[in-house]
Amino acid sequence: MKSETEDYFYNLTVDSSNSIVTATAKIDELKSYTGVVFLVQENGETTTVVVTCETNAPSKTPPQSPQLNGSQPACPAGSSKVE
C-alpha cells in the first residue's frame, strides 16, 4: 500500500483485535476517512465487523477510531458511516 497519493496520506495499524486504516486529506476541500475491521466473538465464533467513517465536513484530520456498541460499530462525533 502506498503511504500517500496526490490527495491523501494513508496509515495502517494492525493489532490482535482490529485493523485500522486512515486516509488523511492533503487538500482543504476533501473529507478524511477512518476504516476499521473488528474481530468480534458471536455465538462462540469469531467474525468480522467492518466500518468506514468520513468526516462530516472537509478536514485534514481523520475521524477518531469507531467503537463497537455490542457488535455494531459507531462512528465518532463529527463523522458519519459510509454506506
C-alpha positions in Angstrom: 0.0 0.0 0.0 1.3 3.4 -0.9 1.8 5.8 2.0 0.4 8.7 0.1 -1.2 9.9 -3.2 -1.7 13.3 -4.6 -4.7 13.9 -2.4 -4.2 11.7 0.7 -1.8 10.3 3.3 -2.5 6.7 4.3 -1.7 4.9 7.5 -2.4 1.2 8.5 -2.3 -0.1 12.1 -2.9 -3.8 12.9 -3.2 -5.4 16.3 -4.7 -8.6 17.7 -8.3 -7.4 17.7 -8.6 -4.9 14.8 -7.1 -3.3 11.8 -7.3 0.5 11.3 -6.6 2.4 8.1 -6.8 6.2 7.8 -6.9 8.4 4.7 -5.9 12.0 5.7 -6.7 14.7 3.2 -3.9 16.8 1.9 -6.3 19.3 0.3 -8.6 21.6 2.2 -11.7 20.7 0.2 -11.6 17.0 0.9 -13.0 14.8 3.7 -10.8 12.4 5.6 -11.6 8.8 6.5 -11.0 6.0 9.0 -11.9 2.4 8.4 -11.8 -0.4 10.9 -12.1 -4.2 10.7 -13.0 -5.5 14.1 -12.8 -9.1 15.3 -15.9 -9.9 17.2 -16.9 -13.0 19.2 -20.5 -14.1 18.4 -22.1 -17.4 19.4 -18.7 -18.9 20.2 -17.3 -17.9 16.8 -15.0 -15.1 15.7 -16.4 -12.9 12.9 -15.5 -9.6 11.4 -17.3 -6.3 11.5 -16.2 -3.6 9.1 -17.0 0.2 9.2 -15.7 3.2 7.3 -16.3 6.7 8.7 -15.8 10.0 6.9 -15.6 13.5 8.4 -18.9 15.4 8.1 -17.1 18.4 6.6 -13.8 18.7 4.7 -10.9 18.1 7.1 -7.2 17.4 7.2 -7.8 15.2 10.3 -9.3 11.7 10.0 -12.1 10.7 12.4 -11.1 9.0 15.7 -11.4 5.3 15.6 -15.0 4.0 15.6 -16.1 2.0 18.6 -18.3 -1.1 19.0 -21.6 -1.0 20.8 -22.1 -4.7 21.2 -21.4 -5.9 17.7 -22.5 -2.7 16.0 -19.8 -0.1 15.0 -20.5 3.6 15.7 -18.7 6.5 14.1 -17.4 9.2 16.5 -18.8 12.7 16.7 -18.1 14.8 13.7 -18.2 11.8 11.3 -20.7 9.6 9.6 -20.7 6.0 8.4 -20.0 5.5 4.7 -22.7 3.3 3.2 
